[in-house]
Amino acid sequence: MLGKEVLVVDKNKRIGKKLLNCLAMIILVIAGVVAAAKIWNIYTESRDKERAESNALSYIERKYGFTPVIVSSKRYIRHDYDFGLFISHTSKATDEYRVDMMYDDRAFSVFIPYTHETDEGRDDYQSDEICSAIEDGIASYFDGEVLAVDNYQDNKILSRYTVSEYYDGTNIDAFTGEYRDYYIYTTGADLADTELSKLSEDLGADNIYIFDCRSKEAFGELYEQDPFEILIPKIADISIDSCLPYLDEVLIGKGGPEKEYQKVRLGEYGGFIYSADKASDITISETLDLDPVKWDKDWIKEAVTESCSLSADGKLIIYYPKAAGADAGQKLTLLYTYIDKDGARIYKTSHDSSVSDSYYMFYISEEEINGLVFAMASY
């Protein structure tokens, strides 16, 4: 019996050893496959990168006749943005490399296929010249000064043309129709009587948005802000409302004879800026002290401005410089009170709803205008 038990144990050991050997072999095979895949990926990435850079050099040499220096290169990932109720973002790999280059102290990018040898691509080397030529052409349509012209492109903001055709100084028509939405910033222009049909035709544009700024300084402040917020404007939208302290007029054309025009009407008093279709002079209130205690809000600290009263018709928008609170290290909100239709005095607060870097923005509805008194408070 003992001999049989020993034979069984030996047999089990042999089977276990075979299983371990098989398992080790499987692990080695898997490790080999993974290593081979990594090596292959490294090889293909190196091959693709080398081919893309060679293609980019060939493309630039053929198109411009010079040889630039390659700064960096990577696969080009396209980013798409959907500006609906919420901004969504998707990324998608392409069959192109982005090769960043330098020539004669000028930095530029080439977008070139990497799957095969080619000298056909696109680049933004002449973007500044193209934009300047378009701006010069657009300037002839306005009596004021054109400060900037933007196109809303794939994932590029601020007028970066990425084109394959060579700009020779005379063929600007080859580039104006590439992008269908134009955003034009002016100062000192009279937009009320401006006709957009000829300009739309010459630009090949579907939509033209023109912002006449109150000054060059106002344009500078506006232009520094997030283009995702200000480059999709509609007159009734919050994006336009946030920009009003910078603007004198707005004109929007949708490619046809119809156009939307808005003359921006602003008033100023006591550090506040306000916008209303019909507003009386804003004055310091002598009849009502805006004591934060009356708002019964524990989080309100104290009023930091004098209280003001204002009468107006329709919707009222009140602006206040953000720097005034930031310089004092304070977070600010608007306290306001009004008389409702039943004659009762109502106490409310309003939080900033702007997308502006410079101004708080508060909406006051038509129902809240009667007996309106307001002040800024810290919290």
Phi, psi and chi 1 to 4 in degrees:
 res  aa     phi    psi   chi1   chi2   chi3   chi4
   1 MET       -  -39.9  -68.0  -68.8  -66.4      -
   2 LEU   -63.8  -38.4 -176.6   58.5      -      -
   3 GLY   -62.7  -39.2      -      -      -      -
   4 LYS   -65.6  -39.2  -70.2 -177.3  177.9 -179.8
   5 GLU   -64.5  -39.0  -69.8  177.5   -2.5      -
   6 VAL   -64.2  -41.1  171.2      -      -      -
   7 LEU   -61.5  -41.2  -70.1  173.1      -      -
   8 VAL   -64.2  -42.3  170.3      -      -      -
   9 VAL   -63.4  -44.3  170.9      -      -      -
  10 ASP   -61.7  -40.8  -71.5  -16.7      -      -
  11 LYS   -62.9  -43.2 -176.1  177.5 -179.4 -179.1
  12 ASN   -63.8  -38.1  -71.1  -20.3      -      -
  13 LYS   -63.8  -41.3  -75.2 -176.7  177.7  179.4
  14 ARG   -63.9  -42.3  -71.2 -165.5  -60.4  -87.9
  15 ILE   -63.7  -43.4  -66.3  172.6      -      -
  16 GLY   -62.8  -39.3      -      -      -      -
  17 LYS   -65.5  -39.7 -171.7  174.6 -178.4  179.5
  18 LYS   -63.3  -41.2  -72.2 -178.5  178.5  179.8
  19 LEU   -63.1  -42.4  -70.7  174.3      -      -
  20 LEU   -63.8  -39.6  -71.8  174.1      -      -
  21 ASN   -63.6  -41.3  -71.2  -22.9      -      -
  22 CYS   -64.0  -43.1  -71.2      -      -      -
  23 LEU   -62.7  -43.1 -178.8   59.3      -      -
  24 ALA   -62.2  -39.3      -      -      -      -
  25 MET   -64.4  -41.7 -176.0   61.8   69.5      -
  26 ILE   -62.4  -43.8  -68.4  171.3      -      -
  27 ILE   -62.1  -42.7  -68.4  173.5      -      -
  28 LEU   -63.1  -40.8  -73.8  173.5      -      -
  29 VAL   -63.8  -45.4  170.1      -      -      -
  30 ILE   -62.1  -45.5  -67.5  173.7      -      -
  31 ALA   -60.8  -38.6      -      -      -      -
  32 GLY   -65.6  -41.4      -      -      -      -
  33 VAL   -63.6  -44.8  170.1      -      -      -
  34 VAL   -61.9  -44.9  171.2      -      -      -
  35 ALA   -63.6  -41.4      -      -      -      -
  36 ALA   -63.8  -39.3      -      -      -      -
  37 ALA   -63.8  -42.0      -      -      -      -
  38 LYS   -63.9  -44.2  -72.8 -175.9  176.8  179.7
  39 ILE   -61.5  -41.7  -67.3  172.0      -      -
  40 TRP   -64.5  -42.1  177.4 -107.7      -      -
  41 ASN   -62.8  -42.4  -74.6  -21.6      -      -
  42 ILE   -61.9  -42.3  -67.3  172.1      -      -
  43 TYR   -64.0  -48.5  165.3   73.1      -      -
  44 THR   -66.9  -38.9   54.8      -      -      -
  45 GLU   -63.6  -41.8  -73.4 -178.4    9.4      -
  46 SER   -64.7  -42.3  176.6      -      -      -
  47 ARG   -63.6  -46.7  179.1 -161.2   62.0 -166.3
  48 ASP   -62.1  -43.3  -66.4  -16.4      -      -
  49 LYS   -62.4  -45.6  178.9 -176.8  175.4   76.1
  50 GLU   -63.1  -41.3 -176.7  177.6  -13.9      -
  51 ARG   -67.0  -43.5 -177.4 -175.7  -71.6  152.0
  52 ALA   -61.2  -44.6      -      -      -      -
  53 GLU   -65.8  -39.5  -68.0  179.5   -9.2      -
  54 SER   -64.2  -42.9  175.8      -      -      -
  55 ASN   -60.8  -42.4  -72.4  -12.8      -      -
  56 ALA   -63.3  -42.4      -      -      -      -
  57 LEU   -63.3  -43.5  -73.8  171.6      -      -
  58 SER   -62.1  -41.2  -62.8      -      -      -
  59 TYR   -62.3  -49.1  164.0   71.3      -      -
  60 ILE   -66.1  -41.7  -68.4  -61.5      -      -
  61 GLU   -62.7  -39.9  -70.9  168.9   -8.4      -
  62 ARG   -69.3  -42.8  174.1 -174.1   61.4   79.4
  63 LYS   -77.4  -42.8 -177.2  175.8  179.5  179.6
  64 TYR  -113.2  -18.8  -62.7  111.9      -      -
  65 GLY    82.4   18.4      -      -      -      -
  66 PHE  -132.9  164.7   61.6   75.8      -      -
  67 THR  -113.5  110.8  -58.0      -      -      -
  68 PRO   -83.5  174.7   33.0  -35.0      -      -
  69 VAL   -98.9  132.4  174.4      -      -      -
  70 ILE   -80.7  125.6  -65.0  174.3      -      -
  71 VAL   -94.2  -46.7  177.4      -      -      -
  72 SER  -164.2  164.7   63.9      -      -      -
  73 SER  -154.4  147.6   58.5      -      -      -
  74 LYS  -160.9  160.3   60.4 -177.7  178.2 -179.7
  75 ARG   -59.5  139.0  -67.1 -176.5 -169.4  -86.2
  76 TYR   -87.1  120.5  175.4   51.8      -      -
  77 ILE  -104.0  123.0  -54.2  -62.6      -      -
  78 ARG   -84.9  133.4  177.9 -170.1  174.4  104.7
  79 HIS  -113.4  125.7  -60.3  -81.4      -      -
  80 ASP  -115.0  138.7  -67.0  -45.9      -      -
  81 TYR  -121.5  136.8  -63.4   87.4      -      -
  82 ASP  -114.1  114.9  179.3   16.3      -      -
  83 PHE   -96.9   72.5  -62.7   88.9      -      -
  84 GLY   -96.5 -143.3      -      -      -      -
  85 LEU   -59.6  -39.4  179.7   59.1      -      -
  86 PHE  -121.6  144.5  -59.6   98.6      -      -
  87 ILE   -79.8  120.8  -61.8  177.6      -      -
  88 SER  -113.7  155.5   61.6      -      -      -
  89 HIS  -137.9  133.0  164.7 -106.7      -      -
  90 THR  -129.2  149.7   57.2      -      -      -
  91 SER  -121.1  142.5  -59.9      -      -      -
  92 LYS  -142.5  129.3 -177.5 -179.8  179.9 -178.9
  93 ALA   -69.4  147.5      -      -      -      -
  94 THR  -120.2  176.8   69.5      -      -      -
  95 ASP   -96.2   26.4   61.6   -5.4      -      -
  96 GLU  -120.7  156.2  -68.4 -178.8  -40.3      -
  97 TYR  -105.7  148.5 -107.2   68.8      -      -
  98 ARG  -101.4  117.6  171.1  175.6  173.2  165.4
  99 VAL  -111.4  112.3 -176.6      -      -      -
 100 ASP   -85.5  132.3  -66.5  -32.5      -      -
 101 MET  -131.6  169.5  -65.0 -179.5  156.0      -
 102 MET  -142.2  134.7 -179.2   75.6   70.6      -
 103 TYR  -148.8  125.8  179.7   74.6      -      -
 104 ASP    53.9   45.8 -163.7   20.5      -      -
 105 ASP    66.4   14.4  -65.9  -31.5      -      -
 106 ARG  -110.6  125.6 -179.3 -171.5  -66.3 -165.7
 107 ALA   -92.4  139.1      -      -      -      -
 108 PHE  -156.2  172.3   62.9   98.9      -      -
 109 SER  -128.0  146.3  -61.4      -      -      -
 110 VAL  -119.0  135.2  172.2      -      -      -
 111 PHE  -110.4  116.7  -61.7   83.7      -      -
 112 ILE  -140.7  141.5 -161.5   83.1      -      -
 113 PRO   -63.0  149.6  -22.9   33.8      -      -
 114 TYR  -120.5   -3.3   62.1   84.6      -      -
 115 THR   -81.1  -14.8   56.1      -      -      -
 116 HIS  -156.6  164.9   58.4  -78.7      -      -
 117 GLU   -75.2  132.1  -68.7 -174.2    6.5      -
 118 THR  -162.3  154.4 -179.3      -      -      -
 119 ASP  -116.4   26.5   62.5   -2.0      -      -
 120 GLU  -109.7  120.6  -64.7  -67.8  -22.5      -
 121 GLY  -154.7 -152.4      -      -      -      -
 122 ARG  -150.6  156.7   53.9 -164.4  177.9   90.8
 123 ASP  -154.6  170.1   68.2  -79.6      -      -
 124 ASP  -118.8   26.1   62.0   -0.8      -      -
 125 TYR   -61.3  -36.7 -180.0   75.8      -      -
 126 GLN   -99.2   13.4  -67.8 -175.0  -61.1      -
 127 SER   -55.0  -46.0  177.4      -      -      -
 128 ASP   -62.1  -42.1  -69.2  -17.9      -      -
 129 GLU   -64.7  -42.1  -71.1   91.7  -25.1      -
 130 ILE   -63.5  -46.3  -65.7  169.1      -      -
 131 CYS   -62.3  -42.1  -69.3      -      -      -
 132 SER   -62.5  -40.9  -65.4      -      -      -
 133 ALA   -65.6  -40.8      -      -      -      -
 134 ILE   -65.4  -43.3  -69.4  176.1      -      -
 135 GLU   -60.2  -42.0  -72.6 -177.3   18.2      -
 136 ASP   -62.2  -40.7  -69.8  -16.5      -      -
 137 GLY   -66.9  -42.3      -      -      -      -
 138 ILE   -66.6  -34.8  -71.4  174.8      -      -
 139 ALA   -57.9  -28.2      -      -      -      -
 140 SER   -69.5  -13.5   64.1      -      -      -
 141 TYR   -88.4   -8.6  -72.1   85.3      -      -
 142 PHE  -125.4  148.3  -61.0   96.1      -      -
 143 ASP   -85.4  -16.1   52.0   -2.9      -      -
 144 GLY   -92.7 -164.3      -      -      -      -
 145 GLU  -100.7  130.4 -177.7  177.9   -4.1      -
 146 VAL   -84.7  120.8  173.8      -      -      -
 147 LEU   -96.4  -30.7  -59.1  173.2      -      -
 148 ALA  -165.0  153.0      -      -      -      -
 149 VAL  -132.4  126.1  176.9      -      -      -
 150 ASP  -119.9  153.1  -74.7  -13.0      -      -
 151 ASN  -121.0  138.0  -64.5  -63.2      -      -
 152 TYR   -87.1  109.1 -175.9   75.9      -      -
 153 GLN  -112.8 -179.9  -53.8  172.9   24.9      -
 154 ASP   -36.6  -78.7  -64.6  -17.6      -      -
 155 ASN  -131.9   23.0   67.5  -39.1      -      -
 156 LYS  -116.9  129.5  -76.4 -170.8  170.9  -73.3
 157 ILE  -114.3  157.4  -58.3  -65.6      -      -
 158 LEU    74.8   47.1  -55.3 -179.3      -      -
 159 SER    60.7   41.7  -60.0      -      -      -
 160 ARG   -95.0  102.3  -64.5  -54.2  -58.1  173.5
 161 TYR   -77.6  130.2  -81.6   83.4      -      -
 162 THR  -117.9  101.3  -54.6      -      -      -
 163 VAL  -132.5  160.3  -64.6      -      -      -
 164 SER  -102.8  -22.6   56.5      -      -      -
 165 GLU   -81.1  146.4 -170.9  163.7   -9.9      -
 166 TYR   -82.9  131.2  178.3   74.1      -      -
 167 TYR   -92.1  117.1  173.2   56.2      -      -
 168 ASP  -102.0    8.7   63.4    9.4      -      -
 169 GLY    94.2  -11.3      -      -      -      -
 170 THR  -122.8  -16.5   64.0      -      -      -
 171 ASN  -103.1   43.2   59.1  -23.2      -      -
 172 ILE   -62.3  -26.1 -165.3   61.8      -      -
 173 ASP   -60.8  -22.4  -68.3  -14.4      -      -
 174 ALA   -71.1  -13.1      -      -      -      -
 175 PHE  -116.2  -23.7  -54.3   96.8      -      -
 176 THR   -66.7  -28.9   53.3      -      -      -
 177 GLY   -88.8    3.1      -      -      -      -
 178 GLU   -67.5  -37.3 -178.0  177.7    5.3      -
 179 TYR  -121.9  138.3  -56.8  108.1      -      -
 180 ARG   -95.3  -12.2  -49.9  -61.4  -66.2 -174.5
 181 ASP  -115.8  128.0  -69.9   -8.4      -      -
 182 TYR  -119.7  139.2  -79.7   80.8      -      -
 183 TYR  -122.7  115.2  -55.8   84.2      -      -
 184 ILE  -115.6  128.9  -58.1  169.8      -      -
 185 TYR  -112.0  125.6  -60.6   82.6      -      -
 186 THR  -129.2  171.3   65.0      -      -      -
 187 THR  -144.6  140.5 -173.4      -      -      -
 188 GLY    75.5   12.7      -      -      -      -
 189 ALA   -89.6  151.4      -      -      -      -
 190 ASP  -104.4  100.4 -177.8    5.2      -      -
 191 LEU   -88.4  -13.2  -58.1 -176.4      -      -
 192 ALA   -58.1  -39.0      -      -      -      -
 193 ASP  -108.0   12.2  -62.3  -37.8      -      -
 194 THR   -72.7  128.1  -61.2      -      -      -
 195 GLU   -95.1  133.8  -66.2  -63.3  -29.8      -
 196 LEU  -104.5  -10.3  -66.3  179.3      -      -
 197 SER   -62.2  -45.3   55.5      -      -      -
 198 LYS   -68.0  -41.1 -176.9   63.8  166.5   59.8
 199 LEU   -62.8  -42.9  178.7   59.1      -      -
 200 SER   -61.1  -41.6  -62.8      -      -      -
 201 GLU   -65.0  -44.6  179.9 -178.5  -11.7      -
 202 ASP   -66.8  -34.3  -70.0  -12.9      -      -
 203 LEU   -85.6  -13.3  -69.6  175.9      -      -
 204 GLY    65.3   35.7      -      -      -      -
 205 ALA   -98.7  143.6      -      -      -      -
 206 ASP   -84.9  -40.3  -68.0  -29.3      -      -
 207 ASN  -134.6  138.6  -56.3  -57.5      -      -
 208 ILE  -129.1  127.5  -64.1  178.4      -      -
 209 TYR  -117.4  122.2  -55.0   88.3      -      -
 210 ILE  -118.4  125.7  -54.2  172.9      -      -
 211 PHE  -114.9  113.1  -52.8   92.3      -      -
 212 ASP   -93.4  114.0 -169.9   59.9      -      -
 213 CYS   -85.6  154.1  -60.7      -      -      -
 214 ARG   -66.6  -26.6  -60.3  170.7   70.1   83.3
 215 SER  -166.2  170.5   64.2      -      -      -
 216 LYS   -64.8  -35.0  -73.5 -174.2  176.9 -179.5
 217 GLU   -65.3  -41.5  -68.5   73.3   21.2      -
 218 ALA   -63.7  -40.6      -      -      -      -
 219 PHE   -59.5  -43.6  160.6   75.3      -      -
 220 GLY   -59.2  -43.2      -      -      -      -
 221 GLU   -65.8  -43.8  -71.4 -173.8   29.3      -
 222 LEU   -64.4  -43.6  171.5   64.8      -      -
 223 TYR   -71.1  -22.6 -154.5   65.4      -      -
 224 GLU   -75.5  -12.5  -72.4  177.3   -3.2      -
 225 GLN   -86.4  172.3  -59.7 -177.3   46.9      -
 226 ASP   -59.8  115.0 -172.7   -6.5      -      -
 227 PRO   -65.5  -23.2   22.1  -33.0      -      -
 228 PHE   -62.9  -26.4  -71.5  126.9      -      -
 229 GLU   -88.6  -31.8  -62.4  -69.0   -3.0      -
 230 ILE  -104.7   -7.1   65.1  173.1      -      -
 231 LEU   -98.2   10.7  -69.6 -173.1      -      -
 232 ILE  -129.3   62.8  -49.6  176.7      -      -
 233 PRO   -89.9  148.0   32.7  -32.9      -      -
 234 LYS  -134.6  145.0  -63.8  177.7 -178.2  175.5
 235 ILE   -57.4  -34.6  -77.6 -179.4      -      -
 236 ALA   -85.8   -2.7      -      -      -      -
 237 ASP   -87.5  160.5  -82.8   -0.3      -      -
 238 ILE   -61.6  -30.7 -174.7  173.0      -      -
 239 SER   -62.9  -41.0   57.4      -      -      -
 240 ILE   -69.3  -43.0  -75.8  -69.1      -      -
 241 ASP   -56.9  -39.7  -72.9  -15.5      -      -
 242 SER   -66.0  -25.8  -69.5      -      -      -
 243 CYS   -91.6   -8.1  -63.1      -      -      -
 244 LEU   -56.2  -37.8  -66.9 -175.2      -      -
 245 PRO   -61.8  -16.2  -26.8   37.0      -      -
 246 TYR   -93.8  -14.8  -51.2  106.8      -      -
 247 LEU  -110.3  153.2  -56.8  176.7      -      -
 248 ASP  -108.1  -40.1 -176.2   53.5      -      -
 249 GLU  -146.1  156.2  -63.8  176.0  -73.5      -
 250 VAL  -134.5  134.8 -179.8      -      -      -
 251 LEU  -133.7  128.6 -178.2   62.6      -      -
 252 ILE  -126.5  127.0  -61.5  176.6      -      -
 253 GLY  -119.5  139.4      -      -      -      -
 254 LYS  -108.1   29.8  -62.2  -67.1 -173.8  178.2
 255 GLY    88.9  -13.6      -      -      -      -
 256 GLY  -113.3 -167.4      -      -      -      -
 257 PRO   -71.2  -23.1   24.9  -33.7      -      -
 258 GLU   -77.6  145.3  -64.4 -176.3    2.2      -
 259 LYS  -146.4  156.0   58.9 -175.2 -179.2 -178.8
 260 GLU  -108.3  130.1  -61.5  176.6   69.2      -
 261 TYR  -129.0  140.0  169.6   78.7      -      -
 262 GLN  -139.9  125.6  178.2  176.6  -16.3      -
 263 LYS   -92.5  122.6  174.4   67.3  175.8  177.4
 264 VAL   -82.3  123.2  179.2      -      -      -
 265 ARG  -113.3  114.9  -65.9  178.5  173.5   85.6
 266 LEU  -123.9  146.9  -61.2  175.9      -      -
 267 GLY  -123.7  159.9      -      -      -      -
 268 GLU  -135.7  140.6  -63.1 -175.9   41.6      -
 269 TYR  -166.3  135.9 -172.3   86.6      -      -
 270 GLY    56.6   30.5      -      -      -      -
 271 GLY    91.7  -14.5      -      -      -      -
 272 PHE   -89.4  150.5  -69.9   97.7      -      -
 273 ILE  -120.3  138.2  -60.6  173.8      -      -
 274 TYR  -135.8  152.4   58.9   92.6      -      -
 275 SER  -127.7  124.6  171.4      -      -      -
 276 ALA  -157.4  149.7      -      -      -      -
 277 ASP   -61.7  -42.0  -67.9  -23.0      -      -
 278 LYS  -137.5  110.3  -61.4  176.9 -178.0  178.6
 279 ALA  -130.2  136.9      -      -      -      -
 280 SER   -81.8  174.6   62.7      -      -      -
 281 ASP   -61.1  137.4  -70.0  -21.9      -      -
 282 ILE   -87.7  133.5 -169.2  168.2      -      -
 283 THR  -133.6  155.1   58.1      -      -      -
 284 ILE   -69.1  132.9  -63.9  173.9      -      -
 285 SER   -72.1  132.5  170.6      -      -      -
 286 GLU  -106.0   -3.7  -60.8  176.9   -5.6      -
 287 THR  -109.4  -14.8   58.5      -      -      -
 288 LEU  -139.2  120.9 -172.9   62.7      -      -
 289 ASP   -91.3  120.8 -179.8   17.9      -      -
 290 LEU   -79.9   81.6  -68.3 -166.0      -      -
 291 ASP   -84.3  117.1 -176.5   -5.1      -      -
 292 PRO   -54.3  -22.3  -26.9   35.6      -      -
 293 VAL   -59.0  -33.0  172.2      -      -      -
 294 LYS   -66.9  -18.1  -64.2  179.0  179.9  180.0
 295 TRP   -85.2  -11.9  -88.5 -104.3      -      -
 296 ASP    53.0   45.8 -165.8   24.4      -      -
 297 LYS  -123.9  116.3  -55.6  -74.6 -173.8 -176.7
 298 ASP   -63.3  -27.0  -66.3  -22.8      -      -
 299 TRP   -82.0  -12.1   49.8  -90.5      -      -
 300 ILE   -78.4  129.9  -62.6  175.1      -      -
 301 LYS   -91.8  -68.8  -66.4 -179.0 -179.0  178.3
 302 GLU  -159.4  155.4   60.6  179.6   -8.1      -
 303 ALA   -72.3  137.6      -      -      -      -
 304 VAL  -115.8   -0.4  -63.4      -      -      -
 305 THR  -131.4  165.1   67.2      -      -      -
 306 GLU   -68.9  151.6  -63.8  176.7  -50.4      -
 307 SER   -79.2  142.5   55.1      -      -      -
 308 CYS  -126.6  148.8  -58.3      -      -      -
 309 SER  -116.6  150.1   63.6      -      -      -
 310 LEU  -153.5  135.9 -173.6  146.6      -      -
 311 SER  -112.9  140.1   60.0      -      -      -
 312 ALA  -158.0  167.0      -      -      -      -
 313 ASP  -111.4  135.6  -65.9  -32.8      -      -
 314 GLY    82.3 -166.4      -      -      -      -
 315 LYS   -66.7  139.3 -179.3 -178.4   71.7  173.7
 316 LEU  -119.0  136.8  171.7   68.5      -      -
 317 ILE  -119.4  128.0  -51.7  173.7      -      -
 318 ILE  -111.5  131.7  -62.7  172.4      -      -
 319 TYR  -117.1  149.8  -56.4   91.1      -      -
 320 TYR  -146.4  135.8 -168.5   74.6      -      -
 321 PRO   -61.6  130.0  -21.1   32.6      -      -
 322 LYS   -67.4  -28.3  -72.1 -175.4  177.0 -179.8
 323 ALA   -63.2  -28.4      -      -      -      -
 324 ALA   -62.7  -37.3      -      -      -      -
 325 GLY   -81.8  -39.5      -      -      -      -
 326 ALA   -63.9  -39.5      -      -      -      -
 327 ASP   -63.4  -28.8  -69.2  -15.8      -      -
 328 ALA   -96.5    4.1      -      -      -      -
 329 GLY    67.9   32.4      -      -      -      -
 330 GLN  -115.9  149.0  -62.0  170.1  -40.7      -
 331 LYS   -98.0  131.2  -65.8 -179.0  179.4  179.5
 332 LEU  -117.6  151.1  -57.3 -177.4      -      -
 333 THR  -138.9  168.4 -172.6      -      -      -
 334 LEU  -100.3  124.4 -176.3   76.5      -      -
 335 LEU   -94.7  132.4  -59.3 -175.7      -      -
 336 TYR  -147.7  154.0   69.7  101.5      -      -
 337 THR  -138.9  147.3  175.9      -      -      -
 338 TYR  -151.6  169.9   64.6   95.0      -      -
 339 ILE  -103.5  123.9  -61.0  172.6      -      -
 340 ASP   -81.3 -179.1   68.7    9.1      -      -
 341 LYS   -65.2  -18.9   61.0 -178.3 -179.8  179.4
 342 ASP   -93.7    3.3  -62.8  -38.6      -      -
 343 GLY    88.1    4.1      -      -      -      -
 344 ALA   -88.2  142.4      -      -      -      -
 345 ARG   -85.6  127.2 -179.3  157.7  -72.4  -78.7
 346 ILE  -109.6  138.3  -52.2  -60.7      -      -
 347 TYR  -114.0  123.7  -64.4   86.6      -      -
 348 LYS  -138.6  166.5  -62.2 -177.5   70.5  173.2
 349 THR  -124.6  155.3   62.6      -      -      -
 350 SER  -137.3  130.9  179.0      -      -      -
 351 HIS   -98.0  157.0  -71.2  -77.2      -      -
 352 ASP   -55.6  130.2  176.9   35.9      -      -
 353 SER  -124.1   22.8   56.2      -      -      -
 354 SER   -91.6  168.3   77.0      -      -      -
 355 VAL  -114.0   13.0  -65.3      -      -      -
 356 SER   -83.8  145.1  167.8      -      -      -
 357 ASP   -80.4  -15.0  -66.6  -21.6      -      -
 358 SER  -108.6  -26.2  -59.2      -      -      -
 359 TYR  -130.4  138.2  -64.3   96.5      -      -
 360 TYR   -70.7  152.2  -64.9  101.0      -      -
 361 MET  -137.7  129.5 -179.7  175.7   71.0      -
 362 PHE  -130.1  131.9  -51.0   99.0      -      -
 363 TYR   -92.7  135.7  -74.7  109.2      -      -
 364 ILE  -121.4  121.7  -55.9  -64.6      -      -
 365 SER   -77.2  166.3   68.4      -      -      -
 366 GLU   -61.3  -31.1 -170.4  170.9    3.7      -
 367 GLU   -73.6  -12.7  -67.7   75.5   20.2      -
 368 GLU  -107.0   10.9  -61.4  170.1  -30.7      -
 369 ILE   -81.0  -34.6  -67.5  -65.4      -      -
 370 ASN   -61.8  119.5 -174.3   30.3      -      -
 371 GLY    67.6   26.5      -      -      -      -
 372 LEU   -67.3  129.7  174.0   68.2      -      -
 373 VAL  -135.7  140.2 -176.6      -      -      -
 374 PHE  -149.1  162.0   57.0   88.8      -      -
 375 ALA  -160.6  158.3      -      -      -      -
 376 MET   -88.0  143.3  -63.8  -62.2  -67.4      -
 377 ALA  -135.4  151.1      -      -      -      -
 378 SER   -89.6  156.2   61.7      -      -      -
 379 TYR  -146.6      -   66.6   94.4      -      -
